[in-house]
């Protein structure tokens, strides 16, 4: 089976592979999609745009919730795409435009932000609905989001699938205990993150007498971390992410109340590095994190519960280390990009 993969425009597969060879990023290609070959699927990747066309495409994405209409239109008539058995899109940014291209192969697309139909502007909502009904398959990484997408957009039963999110367990490997205990790490840029809550919680942890310091990595410009609480890294940590996890005693991810497993990539990376995780217990996260075993799940918006969870791990290093080891075992057994590829292979064969 031959699949044409439409990745987000900022992902250049050749550049990614070179960075992987230098040890900067996980997997040979993004999301470990090269592992589809183990299931008899040959993946061909769309190349990114350059020059003025790329500039124009960037402007269009900025006005359409990052939907990649220009690149999809540019590749519509390429033979590599037209003759593929299916087109695979990691999420709706490329999936919606790809499904609107006439005459191409059936599209299988991820759905990350489509659990709330009303959140989209009217015209984009219409276009997205049309695209979803044209897709051969839609997939999401937890059951609550899968069900919400199916119901919100009134898609036929069996069209929307669940797949397993995974990480590269060889890149994200067990790390030695940090030299300085008490560092709490968090990473994330999406709008479902509640970094303000995390900063409040960390201040409270310090006030309770626990030695703690926050290292927060985010490109969100409005986030501020007081000097006595910690530091904010206003950049993506690719290339240095293992150093960041290596400094952590706990990885904490505060989220706004929502449906879905936002923050799960960071959580799985931390688990693979044998670090205990504290994360907001939005619906779906229990599919990946066993509360009290591989991580601690705390109710949305509950500062006290979040504070107590972080403090309990910082003050009991043996329990934290055991939780980290349990998280590593869970990743190896259930949550690698190999598991992701296996699930996607099943979905793709049902799509073609």
N, C-alpha and C positions, 0 to 999 in steps of 0.2 A: 504494500500500500504506500502511496506517495502523498505526502501532506505538505501544503504550502503554509508556512507559519508567518502570520502578520503580527510582529511585535510592535510595541510602542516606538514612535519615531526616534526617541532618544537612545534606544538600545541598538547599538551597532555590534552585530555578532562577532565580526572579525576583531574589532577592538576589544570586546569582552574576552574572547578567547586568549588574546595576547596578555591581557591583564591577569587572567586566570593562571597562565603559565608563569607569571611573575609572583604568584601567590597573593594577589590583591583581592580577588573576588571568588566566590564559590562556583562550582560547576563549570564545565567546559563552555557551555552556552547558558544564557539566562534560564532559570527555573529548571535546569537539568533536562531540557527537552531533547538533548542528544540521546538520552536513555530510552527514547521511543524505539530506537533501532533494535533493542533487545526483544521487542515485541513485533518485529517484522515491519516497522513503519519507518520509511525514509523521510526525514524532515528537510525541507528546503526553506531558507529564511529570506524574507524580504530585505533588501538593502535600503539603508536610509537615504534620504534626499540630501542634496548639497546646494550651496549657492543661493541664488535668489528664490528658487522654488522652495527650498527649506525655510527661508525667511517668511515667505508667504504662508506656507503650511503652519508655521508657528503662530502667526497672527490669527489664522482661522481657528486653530485649537484654543487659543485664548478666549475666543468669543463663543465657543460651542462646548464648554465643559470638557475640554481636552479631547474631543472626538476628532479622530484623524482622517477627515474626509479627503484632504488633498492627496495624501500618500496612497490611500485606497483607490482613488480614482486613477492615479498615475500607474498603478500596477494592474488595473483591471484587465487590460488587454494583453498583458505579457503572457507569452506561451507557457512559461513555467507555472503560472497561476491557473490559467484556463484549463490546462490538461491535468492538473492535480486531482486526486480522488476526493480531497476535502481541504478546506482552509481552516486552520486552527488559530484562534485569537485568544490571548491570555485573558483579556477583559473587554468591557464594552467600548473602551476608547478606540480600539480597532475593530471590534466585533460588529458594532452597529453600522459603521461605514461599509465594512466588507459585505454584510448581508444585503445592503442596498444596491450593490453592483450587479447589473443584469448579466445573465449568461455565465456566471462563474460556477465553481464547485460548491457543494453544500458547505455551510459555515457552522463550525462548533465554536462557541464563544463563552468565556467566563462572564459572570455577572457579579460585580463587587458592590456597586453603589445603586443598584436598581431595585432594592427592596422597598423603596418609598417612591412610588410613582408620582405623587403630588409634589415632590421636591424638585422635579424638573420643570423648566420653563415650558409654557404651552407648546410652541412649535417643535421644540426638541423632544417633548413627550410624545407627540404624534409620530415623529420620525422614528423614535426608539421603539414604539409599539409596533410599527410596521416592520422594522428590522427584526425584532424578536420573533414575530410570527413567520418570518421567512427563514429563520435559522433552522438548520437540521438538528441542532442540539444546543442546549444552554447548560452550563455547569457552575456550581458553587461549592465552597469547601466546608459547609456545615448544613445540617438539615433545616434549622430555622430560616436561614436565608434562602435555601432552595425552595422551601414551601412558600415563603413570602413572595419571591419572584414569580412563581407559578400562579399564585392567587392574584397578586397585584395586576399582572398583565394578562390574566385569563388565558394562559398558555395550555395547550392540550396535555392531559395527564401522560407522563412518560417522556415529555420533551425536555424537562429540566432535571438534571442529574446532580448527584453529590459526588465529589471527588475528595481525595485526601491531600491536604497541603503538607509538603515535606521540605526538608532542608538537606544540604550536602553534609552528611555526617563525617566525611573525611576532612573537609575544610574546617567545619565547626567541630573541633575535637576537645576532649576533656583537658581542661587547663589546670595547672597547679594552683594551690591556694594563694590568694593575693598576699603581697608583702605587707600591705597595710590593711587591717580589718576595718570594717565599718563603711566601706564605700558602696553606695547604692547607685546603680546605673539604670538609665532609661534612654530609649531611642525611639524617634518617631516624628513624622511630619503631617500625617493626615488629620483631617478636621474632626475626627472622632476622638483624638487624644485629649485628655484633660490634664495638661501639664500644670495648670494653676492649682488643681487639687493636689497633685504630687508635691509641688513646692510647699503648700500649706502643711501637708502631712509630714514632710521631712523636717520642717521647722518644729513641729510638735514632737517628733521623735527626739530631736536634740534637746528640747526643753524638758523632756522626761528624764534626762540624764544619760541617755544612750549615746555613745560615741558614734556619730554618723555624719556622712558627707555625701551630697548628691553630685553626680556627673550626668548631665542631661544633654543629649545630642539631638538637636532639632534645627531646622531652617526657619521655623516660625519666628518672625521678627518681633512679635509682641510679647514673647515669653521672657520673663526676667527671673533670675535666680539671685537672691541676695548673697553677698559674699560670705556671710556667716553660715549659710545653708549649703553652698556648693558653687558649682561653675556650670555654665552652659556652653556647649560647643556648637557654634552656629554654622555647621557644615555637615555634609554627608560623610560618614566615617568609613566609607569603602577604602580598603587598604590598611586601615588601622583599627577595624572593628574588633579583631581578636585581642588587641592590646587593651581596648576599652573593657571588654568582657573579662579579660584577665585581671583587671584591677578591682573587679566587683566582688563583693560578698553576697549581694542580692541584686537581682534585676527586677525592677518594679515598673509596671505599666498601668497607668491610670487612664480610664476611658470614660467618655460620656455614656449615658444610658442609650443603648441601641440594640438592634438585632444583628447578630453576626459576630465573626471571630476577628474583628479588627485587633491588631497587635499580636496576632498569632505567629507571624514570621519571626518577630523579635523574641517572643516567648520560646519558640522551638529552637532558635539559634542559641539562646541562653541555656536551655535544657541540654542541647547537644554538647555544650561546653561544660556541663556538669555544674551549672549554677542554679540555685533555687529561684523560683519565680513567684512574685506576688502580682496579681492582675485582677482587674474589675470583672466580676462574674456576669457578663452579658450572655444572653441565650446563645448557645452553640459552643462556648468555650469548654464546657464540660466534656465535649467530644474529644478534646485534645489534652486537657489537664485534669488529673485526678486530684481533687481537693484533699490536702493533707498528706498526699503521697508524692506527687511529682510537682506540686506547686500549691499556692494558697489562693483561693478565689474569695474575693470580698464583694459585698453588695455595692451596686452603683451608688455613688454619692455619699458613701458612709466613711467620713474622714477617720472616725475613731477606729473602725474595724481595719481600715487600711494601715493606720499608724500602728495598731497592735500587731498586725501580721508582720510588718517590716521589723518592728522592734523584737518580736519573738525569735526571728531568724538571726538577727544581729547578736542577740544575747545568748544564743544556743548554737555555737558553731558546729557541734557534732550533728545536731538535728538538721542544720542547714546543709551540711556536707552529704548526709544520707539522702536528703531530698534531691540534691544535685545529681547524685549517682542514680537515683531512681528515674529522674528525668532523662538522663543519658540513655538508660536502658529502654525507656519508652520510645525515644527517637529511633534508636537502632531497630527496634522491633516493628514500629508502626508508622513513623513519620519522616521517612527519607524521601528525597526526590525520586528515588527508584520506585517507591510506593505511588508517588504522584504520577509518574510515567505509566505505570501499570493501569491505574484507573483511567487516565486519559486515553490509553490505547483502546480500552473497552468502549469508551464513549465515541471515539473516532470511528471505530468499525461499525457502530450503530448509526453513525451519521452518513456514511458514504452510500 
